[in-house]
């Protein structure tokens, strides 16, 4: 039975409101240490920041256990190797890997191309001791959720372990969300029974990925079904943010642009419980860590007045308590 699970924070969330400047690296590490709830930070820094990250890591006793970036196939293979090398230098165990929807040549990436990219990335990961974990994420190949399992099976058919980063906020916000379900015919797949988003329903896609034993890393950013669009921010083309972030902790009046209901968080929380229940019984203990990721980007928290950092702290406090309870339940059931 797995007994260890570490909790960290993606460094873009180590700030308060969107409008606040990003604190310098030493201050971010200091904030994380002083919060007293995080085990590590999550970041792949730019090359000119590596030395500062190393100094802060050692000064504050906070590992840089994970990092990540996004990549276009056919253009960014060298960048991926560079970032895995950076991961080794920092001591990171995993590298969250987002593969863009479009190939550098302009066509949508195919399952075969993603599979081949995964196999190449895994070879590099073995070289540098930092495991690439392909992420479930909007605007990436994996936003078409049914493709994730298809690629996972294709990788396993090649005799290679499939490692995934679960960010189930990207699943939860599409529940009961007509605009989002129109993308990739998600509504039709739900109607046919091919895809189940609701984590409380048997056969849901989150449980499918988790029970397959693929999830090695997790990003925890709260979202709710039919998550309010982020009307506080707009993309350059004028569209408002898609809305893939919901305050975990009740915001003060005026700090969030929509009504807040704690009970709306239950589907997102159930996704975390599904992951933790599996980890508690997984003899391989594959899941090593969960990073909070309340971030200030347009589709997420841009324009927010609530503290991103305080949301991450509240989320980790809940996850720690939930993990302790699930461990007790698993031990009690033998």
Buried (B, 14 or more C-beta within 10 A) or exposed (E): EBEEBBBBBBBBBBBBBBEEEEBEBBEBBBBBBEBEBBBBBBBBBEEEBBEBBBEBBEEBEBBBBBBBBBBBBBEBBEEBBBBBBBBBBBBBBBBBBBBBBBBBEEEEBBBEBBBBBBBBBBEBBEEBEBBBBBBBBBBBBBBBBBBBBEBBEBBBEEEBEBBBBBBBBBBBBBBBBEEBBEBBBBBEBBEEEEBBBBBEEEEBBBBBBBEBBBBBBBBBBBBBBBBBBBEBBBEEEEEBBBBBBBBBBEBEEEBBBBEBEEEBBBBBBBBBBBBBBBBBEBEEBBBBBBBBBBBBBBBBBBBBBBBBBBBBBBBBBBBBEBBEEBBEEBEEEE
